[in-house]
Each structure stands twice: as structure tokens, then as C-alpha cells.
């Protein structure tokens, strides 16, 4: 039974045919026939009962070397085109049978009343942090072409198109597919940290700049309809932040000079975008009727609004010119009237707004002028204020060098109590701590230089200082002292990031100590953000154990904050893939501990997920609506706390999972060589994915590998191990010890049912036979026993999932996803088999052929496109 919507199937088919035409024209009929034969065999494998891939493998084995690159490019680009069609369809009116946001407000009003819902809506604070983690394998130039295709697909659905207009759209589609084919899809050079930041700015310029005011107009309409009152002019449920240019944790390429350049680039681009708005507004606001307040500000009586806007335009132009000069190396002092806060922008805009309202022109006031005002509230003066992130050890090292130089002792060797006493004393002291004419190590100098840059920039350009691997209260106090000594005259919010299982478990004690210190409470002004790490905790303990530890840590922190009268915001460091906390927003929000949202939440949006959620204005509007609906539900109708018997069972399941996970990953001597030989972990360096190294340290094994390449490598071979390893033992324990309690959890605990749904999705995307093929091609025989063990765990996990969900096959409850995977597999599978062959050749060859190396890179990008949530 076909469940994929007809429009989506038609679009995928059309794009596939256009790609086929391009392939036929550029590569000739012989290669086109080979691609079609491979595609036919791939479909046959996935359609047959036994799923025997041997005919497909045999066909691939007979390919000539010169044919491999165009063939893998064809399959990779088809998957990209299918993804575009998918994104475009599910953001269209056809897919939105009912406005989910409006339905959510309607249901909440029925339960709670209009006033409570209106208050919650006005107080929403959803902070989305854009990060440039190396999972976005697609080049920016191709992203722009993909956006053109999506727009053309949307236009072709119009019923009022004239014949020549339809022909032009179809010709444009064909031309764009040709452009894609003739564009190298793999970067030749690794992007710099500044390049990554520019990519983030481009997402704002090309999509969010339009999407945010569009969404706010829609939200205002819904509020008026359902709540009887619209949104205040200053309503801003969303704020965007960035790690691009600020995240220096293990990335030596992010320096203080990079951070300053990125801040200046943001100020330049913000000024440029606002200038375009002001130019349009000046054309719109041509009227002469104005309030006495506005007329008093200008001598121009015929077009007083334009006069006010021209003055703002001049300030923006000088700001843009100054920022541009600084970015290009000039050490220019800012003009006196440079824009340094959002109030500089809001005051003249609000003057015009009030005047229009007072003069009886409300409809005009609520048009493009209100759009601009809401952009200012959302994006501020540099579009995305920067988070600074640094590892706690770097701060310890800096303070150790200072205390040694001053002959105060060795900070690095002190007990925690000694560190705290020293830090609190120095924070209270009026004497400077940093010695003059002192030359620290390069690492410590960089820490201090970064702090000095922060002291020089307007507060609105910055957001938080995040401490990776925060373990003790002194880690937070150390940052406060370094910032103070660098001349910062405002209290930057300091955010501890609790990442590993041990760190999550001790987060309560750390925050309890901090919040008991009067000096720290004064510093934080009784407002605190705490970041929960999803990536490293799952890599450390396995997905199930990490998920439960994150839940318990949040519960304890919420209760502790409440007892200490601290306004707590939880910051969720989620990745795109399930193994790093990814998954649908609705499920993630619904599964939060009760009381942990309270109208405010902070979440990372990483890598390719930024493009999937916010790359097109229409897609972005839909994504923003999902966030608002989910946050309102979690705030106003949180799920009840879990029953004690649920907690007890999940605790035991967690222990069973932890033991199995660590016995394999940490204690089995076969695991590291198996991982390194089976997956393309070593070869991922060939892909110029991001500015950050794959490892936190130059040396070290799997433990030093970042969570992103760890997940990415397993996803490439279709084993998806980080998302399920340990699940078999946990589910077996529950079924044997408390099957009734387990079923009760599945039926009535959203946190647990959401976990199972995500686990099922990962299991549904895994493929044991493909993983076995990689093993046969790449892994020494003495390690095959581990592979058999892992694939058996995967098989049993699938069976247990079906048993628990009372179904015959995986994803029976989500037939659309099941069929989507089935449609993509015939295109992803050949890439996997060819990748295994290319890895085998690459590891044997001293000098790998350049064309084959490029083909290997394309298989990585193509498999990532086929699997979608890869990082």
C-alpha cells in the first residue's frame, strides 16, 4: 500500500527523470544503462523476501574504474533531490491539513482559558543556537541551487500559471539540475571558522529574515482569533544565537581574532539588512499626517517619517562602513553615532509606529514597519549574539600559570575547597591579579585575549560563556575571575555544560554549592542557564543510560532552582541524530521532566539540521510554529512525574544497558580495531567538513574522538551502533522482570514512549547485511566474532521492539517513514557497497587514484543524504 502522497511521489519522479536526462546527455547511453541496471537491482533487493544483495554486488563488481565516480554522483544527487522534494512538500499547504499551532492554542484555551494561554504566549523565550558542527557535507553553492529547485516545485503547484510560465519553470528546473551535475559536490578545502559563520549569516539573510516576521504575523492572527488579543509590539518568542566563531572547545582555529571578526561581520550584515528595510520603509511611509511627538523631531513637515528614517539610515551606513573597514584590517575607531544597541534602532522605528497609530493609520503601522521592529527584537545589532565555549581545563591551566608566577602556589594541584576560597577572595578584591610584563604560554594568552575581546564589544553582541567539561563550582568561578581581570564591566552569563555521565550525576551538587554562595548569586542575579550535554553523555554511557541520566539531572536541577528562587533555563545540547539527542521537536519537548520548560528553553540546532529546518522561509515558518506549539504544551500541560515503579524499572534497565555498552566499547579489546577497520572513521578526514578537528586532542583513541564523527562513522556503515548499543539488555531485563510495568511505561509515559519511537526509527534505518558486507571486505577475520555479536544484538533489539509494540515489523505505526526509507534504500545501498570496495582499495593502495578518492568522498555525502539525520 502506497502511503507517500501523490504530489511528493510525482515530484521525486520528475526530479529523477530530469537527473536521468542530464546523465544521458553528459555521460552517454552506456553509463545511463548501468545506472538504471543498478537502480533496478537495488529495488529488487529491497522488494524481495530474502533481500539477497548478491546480484547487485556482482553488478557493481564489474564496473570499470572510470564509471564509478559518475555512478556514485548520480545516486548521491538523486538522494539530495528526493530530500528537496520531501522538504518542499511537507512545508506546503497540501501537507498542512490543519494548522497545528492554531489547533494547539485552541486545545489549550479549552482546558485553561484564554488569559493563561495569552500570558504564556507573551512570555515565551525560545533560544535557538546555530552551531557549525561538521555534518553539513553540502557545499553552499549547491544549497542555493537546491533552494531554487524547492521554489520551482512550489511554483509549479500554482493553478493560475500561463503555459509560457510553466514552460519557463520547467526549463529552469532542468537547467538547475544540469548546474548541479556540473558542480563539484565535495569541498576541496576545509572551511574556516569565519566561513562557517558566514554560512550561518546566509541562513538568516536568505530565510530567517523573511520567515520571522511572516511567522509573527501568523502568530498574531492566531492569537487574535483564539485568544481575543494580539501580540504586543515587542513580542519576541524567538532569539537566535551562534557558536560559529565562538566555539573554541578543542578547535585551535577559533581564536580571539576570529571571534572579533565574526562579531564585526555580524554587525556589518545586520546594518546592511536593516538598511534595505529602511529603504523600503522610506518608500512606504510617504504620508504627512504625524503626531506632535514625531513632528518635534524633524523640520521636514511634508514627509516627516522619511526624515526620521533618513537619519537612522545615515547611522546604519556609518556603522556598516566602520564594520567593513575593521573586517578588512583597519584599526578604525567607531564613529560617535555607530549603532551599539537595539535601542538605537528601536527608538526611531517606535517613534514612527506610535505616530502612525495616533494618527489613525494602525493598518499601515502594522505592516512592513512592524516587521522591521520585530526583526530588531529578534536579531539585534549583530543578527546572532555569540556564545563563547571553552574547555574547563584551559581555565585551570591559565590560573595555574598565574599563581605560579606570583608565587601563590600551584592552582592546578589545589583541592576544590582551596580553589573556591582563592577565587572568591580574588573576585571580591579590588586589586588586579594579572601581573604586568608577564608572558604566559600561548594557550593561556589566547584565553586572556579572548576575555579582552569580550570586554571591548557591546554586551548585545555576546550571549553566554559556556564551560565544557564543567565538573566543580570552581570551574564557573574561574571564568568569572578571568573575565573580571580582563576588564569586563558587565556579568556575562556563565553556563556550565555537564556532559559525561559522572558530570550529569554531580550537576546537582555543583549548582547547590554555587547557589549557596552570596557572591555568585549576586553575579548571576539569580538567573542561571545550565547546559545538558547529549552527545558526550551518550558516547560515554550509551543512549538509554544517558537519556535517563539527563532526565534525572534536569529533575533535580529544577527542584533545586525552585528551592533557591533561581530562574533556571535548561540548555539542551542536541545533535541531529538520535545518538546525539536528535529527533522531532514535539517528542523532545513532550518528554521533558515536568516543570523543566516554564516557557523558556534553549536548544542547539546543528549542522545539516539548520538547513532542513530553517533553510527556506516556508520551511522555517513551519519549524518556528512547531517550536512554539511544543513549548506551550510543555509549559502549560506538562506530563505528570513518572510513577515510582517506572523509575525503579528504568533505573535497573539503565544499569543493564550501561554494563553492556561499556563492556563492549571500553572493555572489549577487539572493539577499537573493529571500529577503525569497519567504518570510514579514519577516512572522514578526507571530507573538508568543518573547521574543527575530529578529535579534541591530537593523540588518543575512541575516547578522544568527538561524538559527531563517532556517530557519523557508524551511520555510514548502516550499523547505527551509538543509538542502540545496550538497548537489547535493557529491554530483555524489563520483559523478564516486569513486563506489565514496561507496558504501562510504553502506554502512559511520554518520556519513555518517545525514547522507544526514536530507537525504533534508528533500528529501521539500520541494515545488518550491509554492515556484514563492510566487515567481510575490511575487517580482519579475528575480529569477525565481535561483528557477529553486534549484529545479533541489533537483530534481537529489532525483535524485542516489535514484541513490545505488538507489531510484526518495525515502523508499522509510521508507514510514511517506513516507505520513505524503502524508497531511498535502492539508491543508498549501492553507495554503501561501492564505499566498502573503495575503502578496501584505498587502504591497500599507496597512492589512491584521485578520481576514486573523489568517488569515496561522494559516497560519504550520498549516504549522509540517504540517512538524513546523520550528525
N, C-alpha and C positions, 0 to 999 in steps of 0.2 A: 504494500500500500504506500503510495507516494504522499508524503506529508509536506515536502518542501513546496512553498507557494509557487503557483504557476508563473507569476511575474519574475520571481527570482530565478526559477529554472530557465525561463526564456532569456533572461539577461546573461546568465552564465553560458548558455549555449551560444548566444550571439557573440559574446566576447571570445569564446573558444574558437568559433569559426573565423573570426577576424584574425586571431593569432595564427590559426592554421593557414589562412590565405597569405599572411606575411611570411610564414615559414616556407610555404611552397614557392613563393616568388623569389625569396632570397637564398634558400638552401637547395632548391630543386626537388623534383618529384621523388627521387630515390630516398633522400633523408626524410621527406614528408611521410613516405610509406613506412619507414622504420618507426617513426614516432607513432603512427597510427597502429602499427602492429603491437608495439609495447603497450600502448594505451588499452588496446583490446584484450591483451593478455592480463594486464593489471585488473581490468574489470572482471575477467573470468575467474581470477584467483579469489577476488573478494565476493563473488557471487556463488562460488561452488561450496558444497558441503564440507569437503575436506580442506579446502583452502591451500592446495598443493602449489607452491610457488615455482616449482622446478621448470615448467615451460617458460615462465618469464625470465628466470635466471639464465636458462640456456640461450634465450634470445639476446639477452644483454651481453652474455659472454662472447657472442660472435660479432659484436660491434667493433669497427675499426677505430683506432685512437682518434682520428680526425673527426669522427662523428660524435664522440662523447660530449664535447662541450656544447655544440648546438642542441643536442638532445636534452641534456640536463637543463639548459637555459629554457627550452620550450616547456618542460614540465614545471619548472620553477615559476616562470611567468604566468602559466595558466593558474597556478595556485594563488598568485598575487591578484590576478584578475577576478578569480572567484571570490576572494576576500573583499575586493572592492564592491562587487555586486551585492554581497552579503550585507556589508555595512550600509550601502545606499538603500537597500530595501528596508532594513529594519529601522531606519530613521525616517521612512516615508509615511505619508498619511495612510497608505494602504495597510501598513503593518500596525499602525496605532488605531485599533478599532475603538478604543476608549481612552480618553486622556487619563493616564494613571495618576498623575499628580492631582487632577481635579477630583478623581474618584477617591483618592486618599483623604483630601480635605473634606469631602462630603461625608465619608465614613467617620472621620474624627469629630466633625461637628455633631453628627447624630449621637455620638457617645458622650462627648464632653461639653458641647455648647460652643457657640461662636466666639465668645470672649476669650476663653482659654486657648483656643486654637489660634486666634489672631495674635495674642500676646506671644505665644511660642514662635509663630512665624516671624514676627518682628524682631525677636531676639536671636534668631538663628545665626550661628557663626561657623561656617564650614570652610576650613582652610585646606586647600589642595596644594601640595608641594611637588613641583615638577622636578624630576631628577633624571639625569642623563646616564643611567646605567647601561652597560654595553649589551643590550639585547635588541636594540633597534638596528637591524642589519641593512635597512633600506636607505639608499642614498637620497639626499634631499631633492635632487633634481628629478628622481623617479617619483618621489612622494607628490611633487607638484603635478606630474603627468597623471598619476593615479587620481588626484583630486579632480582634474579635468574630465576624466572618464566618469567619475561619480556624478559630476554635474551634468554631463551629457545624458547619462541614463535617466536622471531625474527629469530633464527637459523633454526627453522622448516620450514620457508618460502624459504630456500635455495633450489635451484633445482639440486645442484650437490651432495646432501647427498647420501652416500652409505647406504644400508639397515641397517648395524650394527650401523652406526652413527645416523640414525633416531630412531632406537630402543633405543639407549643409551639416546638420548634426551627425548624421551617419558618416559623411566624409571626414568630419573632424575626428570621430572615433577611430576610423580606420587609420588616419594619419598619426594619431597619438599612439596607437598600438605599434605602428611602424617605428615611431621615435623611440619607444621603449625597447624594441628589439635591437635597434642600432645604438643603444646606450649601454655602456658597461655597468652592470648592476652591482659590482663589487668595488668598494673604495680601494684606491691604490695607496692612499696614505691615511694613517690613523688621525682622526680629528683631534684638534687641540681642545683644551678646556674652554677656550674662548669660542671656538667653532660650535661646541655643544651649547653654549649659552645663546649664540646666535640662532641655533635651531629652535631653542625654547622661545626666543623672542618672535621667531617666524610663526610659531603656532598661535601666539597671541595676535599678531598682526593679521594673519590670514584667516583666522577662525574666531577666536575668543573675543576679539574686539567687536565683531558683529554679533556674536552669539549672546554675550552677557546682556546688552540692552534688549535684545529680542526676547530673551528668557524673562527678564524683569518685566517687560510689558505683558507677557503672557501670565506671569505670576500675579501681577497686579489685577489683570482681568479676572482671573480665577478668584482672587481674594474678594474683589467687589461682588462677584456673583454668589460666592458661597459664604462669605463672612460679613457681607454688608459694608465693608470698608476696604479701601485700597491700601497700598503700601505707603509709608512715609517717604518723602523725597530722599532722605538719607539712608533708606533701607539698603543694606548690602549683605545679603546672606552668604555671599562667597568672597573669599580673598585668595589670591594666588601668590605663592612663594616659590623659591627656587633653590636648589642645591648646585646648580650649574655655575661653576666659578667660585663656589664657596665650600664645596665638599673636598677637604684635603686629607681625609682619613685614608692613609695608605696610598695617596696619589701625589707623588712629588711634583707632578706637572701643574698642580694648583698652588700658586704662590701668592704672596701679598700683592704683587704687581698684577697678576691675573685677576684677583678679586677686585682691585681698584678699576681695572679696565672694564670688567663686566658691569660694575655699578655705573660707570660712566656711559657705557653703551646703552644700558637701560634708560638712563636719564636722556640720552640723545634720542633714542627711539620713542620714548614717551612724549618728548617735546614735539617730535616730528608728527606723531599720530594725532596729538591734540591740535597741532597747527592745522591739519587737514579738517578736523572737526570745526575749528573756529572759522576757517574759510567758508565752509558750508553754512554755518550758523549766521555768519555775517550776511550771506545771501538771503537766508530765510527771514531774518529779523529786520525787515525793511520798514516797519511801521514807526509812526512818530508818537503815538499816544504812549505816555510813560508816567510813572509815579514821580512824586516830588523828590523822593529819595534818589531815584536814578538821575533825574534831571539836574540835581545838585552836584552830581559827579562829573558832568560834562557840559561844555559850552555848545555842543552840537545839538540843536533842538529838532532838526528835521529827521535825523536818523540817530537818535541817542543810543540805541542798542549797539549799533555798529561802532560808535565811538568808543564805548566801553570794551567791546570785543577787540577793536584795533589796538587798544592799549595792552590787553592781555596777549594779543598776537605778537606785539613787539617784544614783550618779556620772554615769550616762548622762543622767538627767533634768536635772541641773545643767549638764552640757555642752550639752545641747540648748537649754536656756533661755538660757544665756550666748551661744551662737552666734546664736540667734534675735534677741536684743537687739542684738548687733553688726550683724547684717544689716539691721536696721531703724533703724540710725543711732546707737544708743547707743555711747558710748565706754567700755564696761564692762570692768573688769579681770577676768580669768578667775579663778574660784574656785580654791582651792588644789588641790582634787581633780579638776579638769577633766581629761578624757581627752586625753593628749598623745602617746601611743604605743600601738602594737598590744599591747605587753606589759601595759598597763593592763587590756586586755580579756582577754588570753590567760591571765594568772595565775589569776584565779578560775575560769575555764572549765576550764583544765587541772587545777586542784585537784579540781574535781568529776569530771573524767574519770578521773584516777588513782584516786580513791576508789571509783568505780563498778567499775573493773577489779579493784582489790584486794579488793573486797567480793563478787566473783563475779558481777557484773552487766555483763559485756562487751557483751552484745547491746544493753542499754539505753545504755551508753556510746557505742556506735557508731551511735546513732540521731540524733535531732534535735540532741543536744549536739555530736556530731562535725560535723554540718552547719554549726553556728554557728562552731565552731573553724575550719573550712576557709574560711568566709566571711571571718573576721578575717584569715587568712593571705593571702587573695586581695585583699580590698578595703581593709584597713587602717582608718585613722581618718577618711578623707575620701573613700572609695569609689574615686576616681581621682586619684592624685597628679598634679600639673600639670607639664607641660613648659613652660618659658618659651622663646619663639623671638623672635629679633630679628635684623635685618639687620646685617652686619658694619660697614657704613658709619656706622651710628648710634654704634657704639662708637668708631670713628675720630674722628667729629665731637666726641664728648664729651671724649676725651683731647686733641684739638687745642685745644679751648677752655680746658682746664685748663693745658696747657703754655704757651699764650699768656698767660693771666692771671698765671701765676707767672714769666713772662719766661724760660722754659726753652727756647724755640724754638717751631717750628710742627710739631707731631707729624704732621699730615696731609701735610706735604711731605718727611718724612724717608724715607730708604731703609729697606728691610726690616731690614737689619743694625742700623741706628740704633734703630729701633723695638724690636727684640728686646733690645738692650743696655739701653735705658731701662726697659723693662717688667721684665726680670729684676732689675735694680737696685732698682726700687721694690717688687717683690714680696718681696725679701729685707730691705728696710729696715723698721725699727721705727717710723720717723717717719710720721705721716699725710701723705698727699699732697693731699687735698681741702682747699682753703682755707676759712677761716671767713668769714662775712659776704660771701659771693660769690654773685652772682646769674647763673647760666648761662642759656642760651637755653631756651625751653620744651621743645624736643626733648631736650636734654641733661638738663634737670631731670627729665623723665619717665624717662629711662634710670636715673638715680641713685635716684629714688623707687622704681622697680621693685626695684632691688637692695636697698633698705632694707626693703621689704615682705618680701622673701625672708628677710632676716636676722631678722625678727620672728616668722616662722612656724615651727612644729615641722618638723624635717627630713623627717618621714614624709609631710608634705602636698605635698612637691615631688619632682620626679624629676630632670630634666636642664635645662641651659641650652643651647639649640641656636642655632648661629650660621648664619644663611642667608648664601649667597654667601661662604662661607669660602674664602679664596684663599691666605693666608700663615699661618705659625706665629704671627705677632703677633696675628692675629685671635682666636686662642684665649687667648693670654697677656693680651690686653687685657681680656677678660671676667673672667679670674681676678683681675686687679688691681682692676677696678671692684667686684667682689664683696667683695674684701678690704677696700677702703676704705669700704665701706658697713656694715661690722661683722659680716659673716657669719663665724661661727666654725666652720664645717664646710665641707669641699670639695665643693661642688656639682659633679657630673659635667658637664664641658663637652664638647659634641658638635658638631664641625664638620660642616656639611652641604655636600657637594660636588655642585653642581647642573649647571652647564654642561659642555659637552664639554671645554673647557680646564681647568676645575676638576677634573673627574674625572681627566684626564691628569696633573695635577700633585699629586694627592692623596698619592701615594707620597712625593714629596719633602717635602711639608708634614709628614706624620706622621713621616718619618725624622728630620727636624730636631727635632721636638718630643720624640720618644722618646730623642733623644741628650742632652737637657738634664736633668741631675740634679734641678733644681728642679721641672721639670714632671713627671718620673717620680714624685717624692715627692708632688706634688699629686694626680696621678691614681691613685696607689697601684698602678701597673702594671695598671690595668684601664681599658679605653677603649672607648667606643662611637663609631662613625663612621657618619654617615648618608649614604646614597646617594640622590641625587635622580633620580627617574624622569620627573617632569613637565617640568621646565625643560630637562633634557638632550634629551628628545625634541623639544621645541619648538625648541630651538637647532639640533639636528643631524639630526632625522628619527629615526623609530622604530628602524630597523635599526642605524644607526651608534651611537645612544645605547645600545641594548641591548648591543652588543658592547663599547662603552667601559665600561659598568657592570660587565660580566663581567671585563674585564681589570683594572679598578681593584680589584675585590674580590680577585682572584687575588694581585695584588701586595701588597695590604694584609695579607692572611692570611699570606703568606710573611714579610713584614716584621715582623709582630707575633710570629710564632713565633721569629724570629731574635733578637728583643729581649725575649723572655719576657714579652710583654704579653698579657693575657687580652682578646681582641678580640670585641666584639659588633657585628655589622653591622645597621644600622637602615635598613630599606627603606621609602622614602617613596613608596609606591604609591597610585595613584588607583583609581577604579572601572573606568574604561575602559581598553582596550588601549593607547591612545595615551599613557596616564599610568601604565603599568606594571601595569594590572589584568589579571585572568584567574583561572582556577581555582587554588586554593591548591596542589593536588597538582602541577600543571605548574610553577608558580613555584618550589616547593621542589625538585623533581626537577632543575630546570635550573640550580641554584646551582653555582658552582665547588666542586670537591672541597675539603673541609676548611673551608669558609666558615660552616658551621652549628654543628657541635660542641655540639649540644644546646641552643643559645641563639640566639634570633632576635628581632628587634624589627620590627614592621610597623605602618604606619598603616592604619586602617580608616576610610574617608572617606565623607562624605555619605550617599547613599541606600544604600550597601553595608552600613552599620551595620544598617539596618532589614532588608535582605534576609538578612543572616547571623545577626543576633542579636535581631531584633525580637520573636520568640516563643520561649518557653522550649524547646519541642521543636526548633525550627529552630536555636537556639543550641547545644543539646546536640550536634546533628549537626555543626555547624560546628566546635565545640571538638574533637570526635573527629577530624575531617579534619585539623585543625592538628597534633594530637598524632601521628597516623599519619604525616603527611608529614614532620614534623620528625624523628621517629625514623628514618625511612628515610634522610633526607638525612644524618643523623648517623652511622648505623651501616653504611649501604650507599651511600656517595656514589659518584656516577659517576666513572669514570676521567677524567683530564685529556685534553683533546682532542689528536688527532694533530697533528703539525706541519703536515702538508699541509692539514688542516682550518683551522687558524689562518691559514695563508698565504692560502687562498682567501677566507675570511671577511673578512680584512683588506682584500683587494682589492675584495670586494663592498661593504664598508663605505665605502671611498673613492668608489666609483661612486655609491652611494646618497647620500652626503654632498654630492657635487658637484651631483647632480640636485636634491636637496632645497633646497640653498641658492641655486642658480641661479634656482629658482622663487620661493622665499619672500623672499630677500634682494635678489636682483639683477634681478628682472623688475619693471620699473616698473608693469606692469599689475596685479601681484598684490594689493597693499594695496587699491586701489579696487575690484578684483574681489571680494575677500573681504568688504569692507564693504558692497557693494551686493548680493551674492548671499545672504549669511547674515543672520540677525537679531542679529548681534553688538551693534549699537547699541541695538536694542530690548530686549535682555536686561535692561537696567536697569529696565524696567517690572515685571519679576518681583522681588518682595521676597524674594530667595533667601537672603541671609545678611548678617551684619553687616559683612563685609569688602568694600571696593570692588573692582570688577572689574580695576582697574589698580593696580600698585604705586605709580605716580606719576600725578598729576592730568593731566599732559601726556604726549605720546609716542604712538607708533603701535603697530603689532602687537608690536614688541619689548618694550613695557612692559605688554602685556596678559597677564594671568595665564593659566597653562596651562589652568585649568579652563574659563573662558568660551571660550577658544580652541578647545578640544575640543568643548564643548557646542554652539557655534555651527555647526561643521561637521557635527556629528551631526544637528542639526535639519534640515538640507537633504539628508540622506542621502548625502552625498559621503564622509564619514568620513576626510577627507584626512590628518589628522595621523598616522593609524595605518598608512598605506601609501605615502605620497609618497616616492619614491626606491626603492621595492621593485622596480619594473619594471627599472630599470637594473641593480640588483644581481643579480637573477635572470637577466637576459639575459646579463650578464657571465659568471656561473658556468656557464650552459648552453653558452655559446660556447667558453669557455676550459678548463673542467674538469668536464664533465658526470658523469664517473664519480665524481670526488671529491665532487661535490654530492650524488649519490645515496647515497654512503657516509655523508655527514653526515646526510641525511634518515633513513636507516635505523638509525644507530648512535650519534648524538649527541643525547641528550635535550634539551640546551640549544637546539639548532638546530631540532629537530623541534617543540619546544614553541612556539618563535617562529613557525614556519610555521603551526601549528594556530591560533594566535591571529590571525595575519594572515588566514588563510582565513575565520575567523569574521567579522572586520570586513568583508572583501570580500563575504561572503554577506549581510551586513546592508545593504550599500550599494545604491543604486538610481540608475543613470545617467540614466534617463528622468525621474525626479522632479527630480534636480539640474538637468537641462536645462530643465525647466519653470520652476524658480526663475529660471534665467538669462534665459529668454525674457521673464518678467514683470518682472524687477527690474534687470537688468544692462544698461548702455549697450552699444550694438552694437559699438562699437570695442574692447570687451573680450571679445567672444564668442570670439575666437580662442584666448584663454587657457583658457576653459572647455572648448572642444573638445579642446585639448591635454591638459587634466587628465582629462577623461572617457576619452580614448583611452589614457592611462596606466593608468587604472583597468581598462579593458577588457582591455588586454594583460596586466596583472597577474593578472587572473582566468584568462586562457588559460594563462599560464605556471604558475600554481598547479596547474591541472588537469593540465598536462603533467608537472610534477614529481611529482605524487601519482598519476599514471597513472589518472585518473578522467575521466568525461565531464562532470560538473557539480560545482560547489562543494558542500562538505559531504556528499559521498557517503559518507564514513566516519562521519558523525554524523547519521544520518537523523532522530533525535529533534529535534535543534536545527534542522535544515533545515525540518522540518514545523512546528515551533513558530514559526519566522519566517514561514512561509507562512500560518499561521493568523492571525497578528497583522497582516500586511500589509493585508488588506482594511479594517482599522479604522484603521491608521496612515496609509495613503496618502491618504484623504480629508482628514485633518488637515493633511497636507503641502500639498495643492493649495489648501485654504482658507487656510492660513497664508500662502502666496505671494500670494494675492489680497489678504488683509488687510494684509500688509506694503506691497503696492503702493498701496493706498488710504491707509494711514497716512502714507506718505512724501509723498503728493501733497496730503493734506488739512492745512489749517492747524489745525483743531480736530477731532480724531478723535472720532467718536461713542463715548460711554462703554461702550455695550453691545458695540460692535465691538472696542474696546480690550480689554475683558474676554475676548471670544472669542479674540483674538490670544494673550493670556496662556494661555488654556486649551489652545490648540493646542500651545504650547511644553511645557506639563506633560504633555499627552497623548502627544506624540511621544517625550518622555523616557520615559514609561511603556512605550510600544511598543518602543523600542530597548533599554530596560532599563539596561545598563551605560553610562550617559551621561557620567559625570564621574569 
